[in-house]
Amino acid sequence: MRDAAQKHPTTDWIDSAESLLVTVVIAVFIITFVVQAFQIPSESMENTLLIGDYLLVDKLRYGGPDQTQVLPYRQVKRGEIIVFKYPVDPTQHFVKRVIGIPGDRVRMLNSRVFVNGIEKTEPYVRHTAMSHVAFRDDFPELDTLDTGVQGDWLVEMKKLMDDGQLIVPAGNYFVMGDNRDDSLDSRYWGFVPRANIMGRPLLIYWSVRDITPDLPGVPTASDKIFHFAYAVTHLYQITRWDRTFRLVN
């Protein structure tokens, strides 16, 4: 007599499909509402974040761009690193550090940052420039303008200056990269609206060094397929193990 406890193959298949569906739903929920993967695209946050760092971004910390009030989301604070939609082109995502919050007065003098008249202690900042640039290092000094400044931002900035300080308006944030001499940030294109803020980097889940120096004289070194194949076969060698699974501060 057939064991009554034995499941029919169809039942097993249905159970497996249900488990898979639940897993997919949970994964989609997490990716949509909880965390998001993000790759560092430039050197503007060195040495805090490097090109080749892969991040998990906490989207719940600030409530995401829609800022729904179902949960008690935190306010954005000075000194925190954020991921946001680039105001000039919202299809791009940038990562910078918050320097000024609404109502703050921001000023730079000889590359030192002052907020509300108090100099900030910034142990994370990196300086690489060999020469002084008035606009970049004495922001918002307007006597010598950097060619990278957005025209619309220049007009707005003049309206928001008081006694050599830039006043951050309500609902906006002033951000800069830790690689202070090589960062396209609020000095050049303006404020980050609250609605553009996506979340806060939580964890570097993987970090890979630049493999281009390993491929001298190879004609197809810029080809994505070639790079992918090289990365797969040299995964252990190109991984920055000392940065993998590191919390972002």
JODAWO-V57106 format. One record per residue. RES is the residue in one small letter. OMEGA is omega in radians with two decimals (999 if undefined). NEAR is the number of other ideal C-beta (glycine too) atoms within 12 Angstrom. D_FIRST is the distance of its C-alpha to the first C-alpha in Angstrom with 1 decimal. Layout:
BEGIN
res=[RES RES]
omega=[OMEGA OMEGA]
near=[NEAR NEAR]
d_first=[D_FIRST D_FIRST]
END
This chain:
BEGIN
res=[m r d a a q k h p t t d w i d s a e s l l v t v v i a v f i i t f v v q a f q i p s e s m e n t l l i g d y l l v d k l r y g g p d q t q v l p y r q v k r g e i i v f k y p v d p t q h f v k r v i g i p g d r v r m l n s r v f v n g i e k t e p y v r h t a m s h v a f r d d f p e l d t l d t g v q g d w l v e m k k l m d d g q l i v p a g n y f v m g d n r d d s l d s r y w g f v p r a n i m g r p l l i y w s v r d i t p d l p g v p t a s d k i f h f a y a v t h l y q i t r w d r t f r l v n]
omega=[-3.10 -3.13 -3.08 -3.11 -3.11 -3.11 3.06 3.13 3.12 3.12 3.10 -3.13 3.13 3.13 3.13 3.13 3.13 3.12 3.12 -3.14 3.11 3.12 3.14 -3.14 3.13 -3.14 3.13 3.12 -3.12 -3.12 -3.07 -2.97 -2.99 -3.11 3.10 3.10 -3.10 3.13 3.13 -3.03 -3.05 -3.11 -3.00 3.14 3.08 0.04 3.11 3.09 -3.07 2.99 -3.09 3.02 3.08 -3.00 2.85 -3.08 3.10 -3.09 -3.12 -3.02 -3.11 3.12 3.12 -3.06 -3.13 3.05 3.08 -3.02 3.10 3.14 3.14 -3.09 -3.12 3.03 3.09 -3.07 3.05 3.08 -3.14 3.07 -3.11 2.97 -3.05 3.04 -3.13 -3.07 -3.14 3.13 -3.06 3.08 3.11 3.07 3.12 3.03 -3.12 3.10 3.14 3.11 -3.12 3.09 -3.09 3.13 -3.13 3.03 -3.03 3.13 3.01 3.10 -3.09 3.10 3.07 -3.06 3.08 3.08 -3.09 3.07 -3.10 3.13 -3.13 3.01 -3.03 -3.12 -3.11 -3.04 3.08 3.08 -3.09 -3.07 3.13 -3.10 -3.12 3.05 -2.99 -3.08 -3.10 -3.00 3.12 -3.09 0.03 3.04 -3.04 -3.10 3.12 -3.04 3.05 -3.10 -3.11 -3.10 3.09 -3.10 3.14 -3.12 3.13 3.12 -3.13 -3.09 -3.13 -3.12 -3.05 -3.13 3.09 3.13 3.09 3.14 3.11 -3.13 3.14 -3.10 3.14 3.09 -3.10 -3.10 3.10 -3.05 3.06 3.07 3.12 3.04 -2.85 -3.10 -3.11 -3.09 3.03 -3.00 -3.03 3.09 -3.00 -3.10 3.01 -3.02 3.01 3.08 -3.14 -3.10 -3.12 -3.06 -3.09 -3.10 -3.09 3.07 -3.07 -2.97 2.94 -3.07 3.06 3.09 -3.09 -3.14 3.12 -3.09 -3.10 3.12 3.13 -3.02 -3.10 3.05 3.13 -3.06 -3.06 -3.08 3.14 -3.13 -3.06 -3.12 3.13 3.14 3.14 3.14 3.13 -3.12 -3.13 -3.09 3.13 -3.04 -3.10 -3.06 -3.05 -3.13 3.01 -3.03 -3.13 3.12 -3.10 -3.09 3.09 3.08 -3.13 3.14 999]
near=[5 7 7 7 8 10 14 13 10 10 13 13 13 14 15 15 14 14 14 14 14 14 14 14 15 15 15 13 15 19 17 15 25 22 26 29 25 34 24 37 22 25 25 34 38 25 22 34 39 32 25 26 38 29 39 29 37 31 35 26 31 33 26 31 24 17 24 14 9 11 15 11 22 17 19 38 20 28 27 31 42 47 42 41 23 30 32 25 14 17 10 19 30 38 46 44 41 38 42 42 30 24 20 33 27 42 33 36 20 19 29 20 40 27 28 20 16 16 16 28 13 24 11 26 28 25 25 19 17 7 12 17 27 21 24 32 25 26 39 40 26 20 12 17 23 27 12 19 30 24 16 16 30 24 14 23 32 17 15 29 21 17 12 20 28 39 28 36 24 14 17 31 40 43 44 46 38 36 30 38 27 25 35 33 44 44 42 35 31 33 41 40 28 29 21 35 43 38 36 37 38 28 25 34 25 26 26 31 24 20 27 20 11 19 20 9 9 16 9 14 19 13 14 11 12 19 22 16 17 24 24 16 14 17 18 13 15 25 23 26 16 12 26 23 19 23 17 34 18]
d_first=[0.0 3.8 6.4 8.5 11.6 11.4 14.3 14.9 17.6 20.0 19.8 20.7 23.5 24.8 24.8 26.7 29.1 29.8 30.6 32.8 34.6 35.2 36.7 38.9 40.1 41.0 42.7 44.7 45.7 47.0 48.9 50.4 51.4 51.2 52.1 53.4 54.0 57.7 59.6 63.2 65.3 68.7 70.8 72.1 70.1 70.8 70.5 68.1 65.9 66.1 65.4 61.9 60.5 57.3 57.1 54.7 56.7 56.0 56.3 55.8 58.9 61.4 59.2 59.4 61.7 60.8 61.4 59.2 59.7 56.2 56.5 59.6 60.5 63.2 66.7 67.7 70.0 72.7 71.6 68.0 66.6 65.2 63.6 65.1 65.7 69.0 71.4 73.2 70.0 66.9 64.6 65.4 64.2 66.6 66.4 69.5 70.6 72.0 75.7 76.9 75.2 76.8 80.3 80.8 83.9 83.2 85.8 85.9 88.9 89.1 85.3 84.9 82.9 84.4 82.5 84.7 87.4 85.3 84.5 80.8 79.5 77.3 76.1 73.5 76.2 77.1 80.5 81.1 84.2 87.5 89.6 90.0 89.1 90.6 88.0 85.0 86.4 88.7 86.5 87.5 90.8 91.8 94.9 92.9 89.8 86.9 86.2 82.5 83.2 81.9 84.8 83.3 82.4 86.0 87.3 84.9 85.5 89.3 88.7 86.6 88.9 91.0 93.4 91.6 88.2 85.3 83.9 80.1 79.6 77.0 73.5 74.2 73.9 76.0 74.0 74.9 73.3 73.6 75.2 78.2 80.4 77.8 75.8 75.9 75.6 77.2 80.6 80.3 78.3 78.2 75.9 72.1 71.3 68.7 66.5 66.3 64.8 61.1 60.4 61.1 60.0 57.7 56.5 57.3 53.8 55.1 58.6 59.7 63.2 65.1 64.3 67.3 69.5 67.0 67.4 71.2 72.4 69.0 69.8 66.4 66.2 66.3 63.5 60.4 58.0 60.0 60.1 56.4 55.6 58.1 56.7 53.1 54.2 56.5 54.5 55.1 58.8 59.6 57.9 60.2 58.0 60.6 60.3 56.5 54.9 58.3 59.0 61.8 64.8]
END
